[in-house]
Amino acid sequence: MDRKIFYDEVYQVTRLIPRGRVTSYGAIAAYLGTKSSSRMVGYAMNASHTAQPPIPAHRVVNRNGLLTGKYHFETPSKMAELLAAEGVQIVNDQVVDFKTLFWDPAVELEIN
């Protein structure tokens, strides 16, 4: 798949993540039918900061709820600050109550 098309698909899914919820790189990749491309989802998040409309990249974390993308924001604390502003508690760069806050696009965007 063409990288631009893949990134655009990642961005479409990421824009659907509700405020106060988080998902993982792998969950987005699996939803897009490219389960082994979670790293590419990460690359898309790293490249998303100038996209319009804006991409809520701060809502995408690793499979354990860790803020592994934090160094790709203006400051290393910005990702946690954005999540905290949405009511997501972060301790030691990890989402508290990750399983409860986890938004799975394969479930949430299920077509009946």
C-alpha positions in Angstrom: 0.0 0.0 0.0 1.2 3.5 -0.8 2.5 5.3 2.3 0.4 8.4 1.8 -2.8 6.3 1.5 -1.9 4.3 4.6 -1.2 7.5 6.6 -4.5 9.0 5.5 -6.3 5.9 6.6 -4.5 6.0 10.0 -5.5 9.6 10.4 -9.1 8.9 9.6 -9.3 6.3 12.4 -7.3 8.5 14.8 -9.7 11.4 14.4 -12.5 9.2 15.6 -10.9 8.4 19.0 -13.1 10.2 21.6 -11.7 12.7 24.0 -10.6 11.0 27.2 -10.0 7.7 25.5 -6.8 6.1 24.1 -6.0 3.4 21.6 -2.8 1.6 20.5 -0.7 1.6 17.4 -1.5 -2.1 17.0 -5.2 -1.7 17.4 -5.3 0.8 14.5 -3.1 -1.4 12.4 -5.3 -4.4 13.0 -8.5 -2.4 12.2 -6.9 -1.4 8.9 -6.2 -5.0 8.1 -2.4 -4.6 8.4 -1.9 -6.2 11.9 1.9 -6.3 11.5 2.2 -2.6 10.7 1.9 -1.0 14.1 5.3 0.5 13.6 4.0 2.2 10.5 1.1 3.6 12.5 3.7 5.1 14.8 5.5 6.7 11.8 2.2 8.1 10.7 1.7 9.6 14.2 5.1 11.1 14.1 4.3 12.8 10.8 0.9 13.9 11.8 1.6 17.2 13.6 1.0 19.4 10.7 -2.0 17.5 9.2 -5.2 19.4 8.7 -7.7 18.9 10.2 -5.6 18.1 13.3 -4.8 14.6 14.4 -5.2 13.7 18.1 -1.9 11.8 18.0 -1.7 12.1 21.8 -4.5 9.5 22.1 -2.4 6.8 20.5 -0.1 4.9 22.9 1.7 1.5 22.9 -0.1 -1.8 23.7 0.7 -1.3 27.4 -0.6 2.2 27.6 2.9 3.8 27.6 3.5 7.2 26.0 6.2 5.9 23.7 5.5 8.7 21.2 6.1 11.5 23.7 9.4 12.7 22.2 7.7 13.5 18.9 5.7 16.3 20.5 6.9 19.9 21.1 8.1 18.9 24.5 8.4 15.4 26.1 5.6 16.3 28.6 3.2 17.6 26.0 1.5 14.3 25.2 0.8 13.7 28.9 -0.5 17.3 29.3 -2.9 16.9 26.4 -4.2 13.6 27.8 -4.5 15.1 31.3 -6.5 18.0 29.9 -9.0 15.3 28.6 -9.2 13.7 32.1 -6.8 10.8 31.4 -4.5 10.2 34.4 -0.9 9.5 33.6 1.7 8.2 36.0 5.3 7.5 35.0 4.4 8.0 31.3 1.7 5.4 31.5 -2.1 5.7 31.2 -3.8 4.8 34.5 -6.7 2.4 34.0 -5.6 1.8 30.4 -8.0 -1.2 29.9 -11.0 0.9 30.9 -10.0 3.9 28.7 -8.9 1.7 25.7 -10.9 2.5 22.6 -10.7 -0.5 20.1 -11.6 0.6 16.6 -12.5 -2.9 15.6 -15.2 -2.9 18.3 -16.2 0.8 18.4 -16.4 1.1 14.6 -18.0 -2.2 14.0 -20.5 -2.1 11.1 -23.7 -3.9 11.8 
